[in-house]
Amino acid sequence: MRITVTVDDPTPEFQDKLLALLAEHADVVETDTSWTEERATHYYRMLPGRARRIVKEAVERGGMVSADALRDTPDDSLRGHSAPLSRILQRGKMLRRWPEAMEQPVTAIGPGFGKVGGYEITAELIPVFQTAIRTVEK
């Protein structure tokens, strides 16, 4: 059996009761953690401009944007540009716009801590984020 529930703008009291019921049956509840157009639009809208550019460039370039392509000049630092990507994801979870298990849609590629080589978004998320970008930037 599969039941899908969508609740738009629930009252805090109703939301708490529903979440408590779901928690009570957590062993048989499967949470939808897919990036929908609505979720992607909320996420993209919440991002500051520099982080939006990372998402937009990765989407427009077919899933990957190099760090060099994001620099206006070769000496520009990208430090701090991508921090909002994870911060906004966490904020959306806190605001219950999406489930706790949602995964980061755009991830850094690189040698590890420090400089990144670029940013990547999976191919299946590109259409969803294309719609989100068009919606927010119209």
N, C-alpha and C positions, 0 to 999 in steps of 0.2 A: 504494500500500500504506500502511496506517495501523496502527501498533502502539501500544497503550496499556499502559504499565507503571505499576503501583502497588506501592510497596514500603513496608510498614509497619515502622517501627522498625529500619532497616537498621543493621548494625554500621558503625562508621566506616571500616573497611577495605573493606567491600563498597561503601559509598557512594562512597568515593574512586575505586574501580575503575570503577564505573558512570558516574560523572561524567566520568572521563577518556575512557571509550569514547564517550560522547555528545559530548564536546568534539572528539574526533577526527573525528566525522561531523557537525559543527555545521552544515555547509552544507545538509544534508538533514533535520535534526532540527527539528521544530516543538514549541516548549514551550507547554504549556497554562497560560495566564496568567489563566484565568477564576476569579472568586471563587466557590468552592464553599461549601456550608454548613459543611464542616469547616474550611476556611481562614478563613471569616468568624468562626466560633466561636473559633478560636485568637486571631485578631486582636482581637476584642471582649473576650475574657477577659484579654488582656495590657494593655488600656488602663486608665489610672487613671480614677477616678470622673468627673472633670470632662470628660474626653475621651469617656468612654462616654455622657455626657449629650448631647453634640453629635451623636453617631451616632444615639442612640435618638430624639432629638427630630427629626432630619432624616428618619428612617425613618417615625416616627409621623405626621409632617406631610406625607407624600406626596412627599418628595424634597428639601425645602428648609426650613431653619429660619433665621429672622432673628436677628441678633445681639441685638436688643432682647428677643426671646423667651427668650434664654439668661441674661439679667441678672435677678438677684433684685430689684435696685433700679436705677433709671435711672443712677445714678452708678457702678455696678459696672464694673470693668475685666475684659475677657476675656483680657487679656495672659497668655500662657502656657498657656491652656486647650487650644489646638489643636496645640501643638508635639508632644505625644505621638502624634498621628495619623500623622505622617511618621516619627517616631523608632521607633515600634513596627513600622511597615512595614519599615523598614531592619533592625530587630532580627530580625524573622521571616525576612528574606532571609538574614541572617548565620547564623541557626539552621537554615536550609534547610527551613523550614516551607512556603515557597512560592518560586517562581522569582525570579530577579533582575529579570525584566521585569514583575513585578506592578505595577499602577498603583494609586495612592492611591484608595480607595473614596469618601472624603468630602473635598471640596475647599472651600477658602475662596472666598467671593464678595466682591468689594469693589473699592475704588479702587486697590488695590495694597498697598505696604508700609504698615504701621500698622494702623489700624482696619479691621475687616472688616464687611461688610454682613450676612453670614450664612454658612451652610455648606450644601453641596449634595451629594446622592448621586443617581446616575442611577437611573431608574425600574427598569431590569432588575436592579439590585442590591437593591432594597427587599425582595423576598421572601426572598432569601438571608440578609440581615441581620435580618429579622424572626425567622427561625428561630434564628439565632445568639443574638439577644437573649433569646428565650424559653428557650433551652438554658442560657445562663449565669445567668439570673435566676430559674430555678425553684427 
